[in-house]
């Protein structure tokens, strides 16, 4: 704004006097960063597969959607893509991502020093590294980091007790590694305006005691018939086919070999 635009010219007693113009709300509002479109370029360039589009339709039609599919089909990608769509469309919408920090097999990593928070230098940071990378791809590093802890949350089931998650996209990941009552606890946290996406692969049981961590199989029996017909209108189900795998073709052979055991 030039000097003349910051003043109002008034005629007083035959003299033209420049009176400073008061700032309006428009003047005080921060200018939209030209970088904003660049920041969210991933949302514009991401092209869902035909199976991911089918999954999106199911997610949009239900309050809770269970997605039980093998590794590498893009379950987490499509869930976060949907979450980012809603997050960008509604300034009040939040993203809450939950994953349990289960140890794999008989490996024991022991006590980890540091705070139980999700910064990359904290003990839970690496646990959510791949998820954060996807969000950065979709909405950009600046936006993700600016809203982490404000509108974007990463947490583990231990911290959910007593909470209610309202007005958010609530993603529960790797649910095959949870105990059934822990998944029940997480589903009970759903508040008004929240849509929940439950992700997992019931064939991926990498913990030593698989019998206690079959929450996904347990939930599917409770919410769906043996033919996977839904028992409750508000709760949907989607399963990606083997052909939907986006990793190397040999991964299909690996999955078939182990599933046929």
N, C-alpha and C positions, 0 to 999 in steps of 0.2 A: 504494500500500500504506500503510495507516494505521499509527500508532505501535504499537498493540496487536498488529498482524500481523507487525511486525518483531521481536517478542520472544516467548519461550516462558515461560509461567507455571509455576513448579515449587514444590512444597511441600517445604521443607527444615526439619526440626525444628519442625514446626507453624507455620512462617511461609511465606507465599506470596511468592516472590521472582521478579522478572522477569529472565530470562536472554536476552541478545541472541541472535537466531537467525542462524546463518551463512547467507550468500547461496548459493543454489543456481545451477546453470547457467542455469536458466530466468530467474532474476533478472538474471544478467549478460548474457544474450543481448539484442542490440538489438531494440527493438520494430519490428514491421513497419510501414513507413510507410503511412499511409492514402492516400498519393498514388500507391502502386504500381499500383493498378488503373486510376487515371486516366492514369498514364504510358503504359500499354499499350493504351489505348482503341482505337488504330488497328488493332490486331490483331483486335479484336472487331467493329469496324465495317466492315473491308475485306470486300467481297463479290466474290470472284473470278468472272469471266465464265465461261461454259460452256467456252470454249476454254482459259482459264487453269486450270480444274479438270482438264481433260484433260492439260494440261502437267504439273500437279502429280502426277498418277497416274504419268506416265512417269518423272518425276524420282525418285519414291519407289521405283520398281522397278529403278533402274539406278545403278551406281557413277558413271558419266559420262553426262550427257545433253546432246546437242547441240540447240540451239534456233536454227534459221536462219529468220528471219521478217522481214518488212518493218518499217519504223519505225512506232511508235505503237500497237502491239498489246498492250503491257504485258509484254514479255519480262522487263525488269529488275524490274518490280514483283512479278511472280509469283516470280521467283528469290529476291528479298530477303524476300518474305513467307514462303516456305518456310524460308529461312535463319533468320529470326526465330522461327519456330515451334520449330525445333530448338534454337536458342540459349536460349529461355525454358524449354524442357522439360528441358534438361540443362545443369547449371552448368559442366560441363567442355567443352561444345561451343563452338567459336569460329566467327567469320565472317571469312573472308579474301576481300577484293574486289580484283581485279586489272584494271587498264585501262592500255593503252599510250598514252603522251602523243604521238601522231602529229600532225604539223602537217597542216593541211587545204590541199589544192591546192598552189599555188605561193607561198602566203603564208608569210612567215618572221617569227617573232616574236623570233628571236635569243636571246641569253643572258638568263636571268632571274635576278636577284639573290635572295638568301635561301637558307635551308636546303632541301634536297630532302626535306622532310617534308610532311605533309598538313594542317597547321593552316591556317586560312583566311588567315593573314598570310604563309604560306610559299608557295614557288613552285608546289607541287603542290596547294595548297588548292582553288583554283577548279576543278581537274581532277576532283575528287570531290564538288563542291558538290551536284549533283543527287542523287547516291547518298546522301549524308548526309541530305539533306532527306527522302528516302523512309524512311530508317531512323528519323529523328525522328518521322515520321508514325506508324510502326508501334510503336515502343517508347518514345518520349518523348525529349526533349532531355537530361534529366538522366542517364538510363540510358545513352544513346548516348555522351555525353561522358565519363561515369565509366568506361566499359569500352573506349573507344578506346585502342588500344595495349596493352590487356590481353587482351580477348576479341574485340575488333572491330579488324580491320586493313585499311588501304587501302594498296596498294602498286602498283608498276609492274614489268614483267617484268625490268628490269635488276637488281632487288634480290632476285630469286628464286633465282639460281644458288647451288647448294650447300645449299638449304633443303629440308626435308621438312615438309609441312603435314598434320599428323595431327589426328584428332578435330575436324574442322571442316567447314563448308559453304563450299566453295571456288568462288567465282563468277568466271569469266573473261569480261569484257565487251568488246564491240566487237572481236571476234576477226578480223573481216574486215580490220582494219587492221594485223594482225600478219603477220610473215613466218612461213612454215610451220615452220621449225626453232625459232622462238621459242615457238610454240604447243606443239610437241613438248617443249621444255624445261619449260614450265609443267605439262603433263600428267604429266611424269615426277616432279614434286614431290609427287604424291598419296601420302599416308601412310595408315596403318591408321585406320579409323573416319571416313574423309573421303568426302564425296559432292561431286562436281564438276559444275557447270552451266556449259556453254560457250554464250555468247550472241553473236549477231551477225546481220548481214544481208548475205549475199554480194553483193547488188546495190548496197550502199552502199560505194563505193570512192572516197573523196574525196582520197586522196593523189596526188601528182604521178606517182609510179612505182607504178602499180597492180599491175604484174606481180610485183613482189617482196613484195607485201603481200596475198596471197590465201590466208591460212592457213586460213580457214574452208572455202573450196571445196576446197582440198587435203586437209583432214582428212576431209571428207564422202566423198571418193573413196576414201580409205583404209579407212574404217570401215563403209561402206555400199555396197550394190550400186547400179547406175544407177536401179533402181526404189525405192531408199531402204529396202531390206530390210537389217536389221543383219547384220553378219558375226560379231559378238561378242556373246554373251549379256549381258555386263555393261555394254554401251554402247548407249544408246537415242537416239532422235531424235524431235523434235516440230517441226511447222511450223504456225504460225498462218495461217488463211486471211485473205484481204483484208478480209472482213467483220468481222474482229476488231479493226480499227483503232478506237482510242478517241479520236482527235483529230477535227478538223472533217471533215465528209464530203468536202470538196474535196481532202483529202490523198489519198484513193483515186484521184481523177482525176489528180493529180500523179504518183503511182506508176505508174498504168497508162500514162500518156503516155510516161514515161521507159523503162519496161520494154518497150514496143512499138517502141522506136527501132530 
